[in-house]
Amino acid sequence: MTASISSSRRRGKAGSYLLLAVGSGFVIVPFWFMVSTSLKPQAYIFDIPPKLIPEEVTTANYSEALGKDLFGVYFLNSMVVAIAAVVLTLFLSSMLAYAFARLEFPGKEKIFYLLLIGMMVPPVMLIIPQFLVAKSLHLLDSLLGLVVVYVAMNVSMQTFLLRGFFESIPRELEEAALIDGASRWTIMWRVILPLSRPGLAVVAIFTFLYAWDEFPWAHVAIRETARRTLPIGIALFQSQHLTQWGQVFAASIVALVPVVLVFAVFQRYFVRGISTTGLKG
Amino acid sequence: MTARFARPASDQRRRGTGPFEGTTSKPFRRFWRAAIFLLPGFAVYLTFLFGPMIYSARISLFDWNIVDPTLSEPVGFDNYSRALGDPIFRRAVVNTVAYTLVTVPGQIILGMGVALLLNQAIRGRALFRVLYYLPVITPWVIVTLLFEYMFVGQGGLVNWLLRDVLGVIQKNVLWLADPILTFVPIHLLGIWKGVGWTAIIALAGLQAIPQELSDAASVDGASPLSRFRYITLPLLRPTLVFLMVVLVIGGLNAYISNLLITDGGNPLDLTHFVLTLMYEATFTRLDFGYGAAISYLLAVFVFMVSLVQIRLLRRRVEL
């Protein structure tokens, strides 16, 4: 009896592995294909049958793609914008979250709901008015114009998330500091933020990935070539050099490196952040 | 700085003997103390998100003049009725709804499957989790180009698989040039990119279900299928509601994959999504009022669909 149960369990487990492996195959093959294409000489790009392992390996696509179209500038722009958006979002959301978690003031609940509306608005519907606002503030064609919009798009969700973190910190820790005469500002910096590192990490990761990925706003707000970010650069690169897939994917893989690094380093915060908040990466 | 100055002044006031001193000044003092924390964040939020949202409603009621907004002509709800009567807009709505109806169940079914498989004591769970999450973190532009390349008519991976390996088709299918077939890569991409996220959320929901319930049922002789049907599924309902609402919003707002693959509605504006049409109306034809009306219609639709979903699914839980 027990033997038959455990053998059927074992069979069930083998089945699970098989299904998971098949699923992983569907995930990995496209990525694998992207890497191998980026290493193929142009002549082999549309080879039949398509080769998952290139017959002839070359790094020419990388050196050409990276030297073309200001790719280095795009990469740098993306980095600057993403880091600035992360720092600013962390700073502003922490302050907001602290006020909503710890301070008492009139209209607190209503003001909080006003902020939460930002979590529900479909982002692309804002592009037209954002364009007009940015135009009148002379923020079109500037990296700052990208940063402020990215911060605005993230601040509601991240404040919501951080407020939860701050509320889970025991109040006694603050009360001791309050009695010693510390201001609320000092308490936030010295007591709350150091205890909220995991929460801050989640905010940083999601804002970084958002800024690194964002296409619609950058597509509209940036006209000047030298101010483009990577997603725009790569999309336009493809439409200009239509069949140079090797170079397109070489550029894509370089653009993927920071994402994979961030993900690999912060994986455990990541899973926690997603499952506690339902943030979309 | 201001907080430091304010404190002694209000302390004095609190010591005053007026009947309302304590009650009126304190909320204000509290408000200003909080304002230091709130103002910077709200300045950005109101200027670049909330303000634009309101502004957009106004734009949608005008024949908006992009060069000199003061010359814009008020047209009432003309932009809205124009959109509703426009066959291209209607086609875009159909395309967008179809995308949502295909990709949301696709993501939920596959994501649930992966979550159930990962919700066992098996080795390599962390590795699988990372693998399935890879498409989620990859920028949309990159995965879209990747799918475009795999679905190329001549020499694409998919045609080769279907023709030479599986023998399902005789000659190459031109996926990217046909107004219907072009949605195959777009839909598949939508599912492929979202399964990992759905699985992780579903897994978190599954792990919150006490194992004892399922164990007790299996001692009583319940089959795995009926355990899933009568224990897991009902307890997972809040998670499923959440997944459905978020995925439907995402589906209706799909944009990048369509823009890049159809190159903005090609052929003949038959393949637009609502948002690619909005983009074209606004930034190609410079019809800002019309574009704003389209985006408002979409926002209202998204909002109503979310409400209905939450209502319906909540009611079923109570049964």
HADDOCK unambig.tbl for C-alpha pairs under 7 A between the chains (distance, minus, plus):
assign (segid A and resid 16 and name CA) (segid B and resid 117 and name CA) 5.91 0.50 0.50
assign (segid A and resid 24 and name CA) (segid B and resid 131 and name CA) 6.64 0.50 0.50
assign (segid A and resid 24 and name CA) (segid B and resid 132 and name CA) 6.67 0.50 0.50
assign (segid A and resid 27 and name CA) (segid B and resid 132 and name CA) 6.64 0.50 0.50
assign (segid A and resid 34 and name CA) (segid B and resid 146 and name CA) 6.83 0.50 0.50
assign (segid A and resid 46 and name CA) (segid B and resid 155 and name CA) 4.70 0.50 0.50
assign (segid A and resid 46 and name CA) (segid B and resid 156 and name CA) 6.82 0.50 0.50
assign (segid A and resid 47 and name CA) (segid B and resid 155 and name CA) 6.23 0.50 0.50
assign (segid A and resid 48 and name CA) (segid B and resid 155 and name CA) 5.99 0.50 0.50
assign (segid A and resid 49 and name CA) (segid B and resid 160 and name CA) 6.77 0.50 0.50
assign (segid A and resid 50 and name CA) (segid B and resid 157 and name CA) 6.24 0.50 0.50
assign (segid A and resid 92 and name CA) (segid B and resid 40 and name CA) 6.60 0.50 0.50
assign (segid A and resid 92 and name CA) (segid B and resid 41 and name CA) 4.96 0.50 0.50
assign (segid A and resid 93 and name CA) (segid B and resid 41 and name CA) 6.81 0.50 0.50
assign (segid A and resid 95 and name CA) (segid B and resid 37 and name CA) 4.97 0.50 0.50
assign (segid A and resid 95 and name CA) (segid B and resid 38 and name CA) 6.71 0.50 0.50
assign (segid A and resid 96 and name CA) (segid B and resid 37 and name CA) 5.77 0.50 0.50
assign (segid A and resid 96 and name CA) (segid B and resid 38 and name CA) 5.27 0.50 0.50
assign (segid A and resid 96 and name CA) (segid B and resid 41 and name CA) 6.58 0.50 0.50
assign (segid A and resid 99 and name CA) (segid B and resid 34 and name CA) 5.99 0.50 0.50
assign (segid A and resid 99 and name CA) (segid B and resid 37 and name CA) 6.09 0.50 0.50
assign (segid A and resid 99 and name CA) (segid B and resid 38 and name CA) 6.95 0.50 0.50
assign (segid A and resid 103 and name CA) (segid B and resid 34 and name CA) 6.60 0.50 0.50
assign (segid A and resid 104 and name CA) (segid B and resid 30 and name CA) 6.72 0.50 0.50
assign (segid A and resid 105 and name CA) (segid B and resid 27 and name CA) 6.26 0.50 0.50
assign (segid A and resid 105 and name CA) (segid B and resid 30 and name CA) 5.26 0.50 0.50
assign (segid A and resid 105 and name CA) (segid B and resid 31 and name CA) 4.99 0.50 0.50
assign (segid A and resid 105 and name CA) (segid B and resid 34 and name CA) 6.73 0.50 0.50
assign (segid A and resid 106 and name CA) (segid B and resid 27 and name CA) 6.20 0.50 0.50
assign (segid A and resid 106 and name CA) (segid B and resid 31 and name CA) 6.35 0.50 0.50
assign (segid A and resid 118 and name CA) (segid B and resid 49 and name CA) 6.94 0.50 0.50
assign (segid A and resid 122 and name CA) (segid B and resid 253 and name CA) 6.93 0.50 0.50
assign (segid A and resid 122 and name CA) (segid B and resid 299 and name CA) 6.54 0.50 0.50
assign (segid A and resid 125 and name CA) (segid B and resid 295 and name CA) 4.79 0.50 0.50
assign (segid A and resid 125 and name CA) (segid B and resid 296 and name CA) 6.91 0.50 0.50
assign (segid A and resid 126 and name CA) (segid B and resid 52 and name CA) 6.35 0.50 0.50
assign (segid A and resid 126 and name CA) (segid B and resid 53 and name CA) 6.05 0.50 0.50
assign (segid A and resid 128 and name CA) (segid B and resid 292 and name CA) 6.62 0.50 0.50
assign (segid A and resid 129 and name CA) (segid B and resid 52 and name CA) 4.86 0.50 0.50
assign (segid A and resid 129 and name CA) (segid B and resid 55 and name CA) 6.27 0.50 0.50
assign (segid A and resid 129 and name CA) (segid B and resid 56 and name CA) 5.40 0.50 0.50
assign (segid A and resid 130 and name CA) (segid B and resid 48 and name CA) 6.22 0.50 0.50
assign (segid A and resid 130 and name CA) (segid B and resid 52 and name CA) 5.70 0.50 0.50
assign (segid A and resid 148 and name CA) (segid B and resid 44 and name CA) 6.82 0.50 0.50
assign (segid A and resid 149 and name CA) (segid B and resid 48 and name CA) 5.85 0.50 0.50
assign (segid A and resid 152 and name CA) (segid B and resid 44 and name CA) 5.77 0.50 0.50
assign (segid A and resid 152 and name CA) (segid B and resid 45 and name CA) 4.83 0.50 0.50
assign (segid A and resid 152 and name CA) (segid B and resid 48 and name CA) 5.90 0.50 0.50
assign (segid A and resid 152 and name CA) (segid B and resid 49 and name CA) 5.92 0.50 0.50
assign (segid A and resid 153 and name CA) (segid B and resid 49 and name CA) 6.79 0.50 0.50
assign (segid A and resid 213 and name CA) (segid B and resid 139 and name CA) 4.64 0.50 0.50
assign (segid A and resid 213 and name CA) (segid B and resid 140 and name CA) 6.66 0.50 0.50
assign (segid A and resid 231 and name CA) (segid B and resid 141 and name CA) 5.94 0.50 0.50
assign (segid A and resid 235 and name CA) (segid B and resid 141 and name CA) 6.49 0.50 0.50
assign (segid A and resid 252 and name CA) (segid B and resid 142 and name CA) 6.02 0.50 0.50
assign (segid A and resid 256 and name CA) (segid B and resid 138 and name CA) 6.83 0.50 0.50
assign (segid A and resid 275 and name CA) (segid B and resid 200 and name CA) 6.77 0.50 0.50
assign (segid A and resid 275 and name CA) (segid B and resid 201 and name CA) 5.39 0.50 0.50
assign (segid A and resid 275 and name CA) (segid B and resid 204 and name CA) 5.65 0.50 0.50
assign (segid A and resid 278 and name CA) (segid B and resid 201 and name CA) 6.79 0.50 0.50
assign (segid A and resid 281 and name CA) (segid B and resid 136 and name CA) 6.37 0.50 0.50
assign (segid A and resid 281 and name CA) (segid B and resid 137 and name CA) 5.92 0.50 0.50
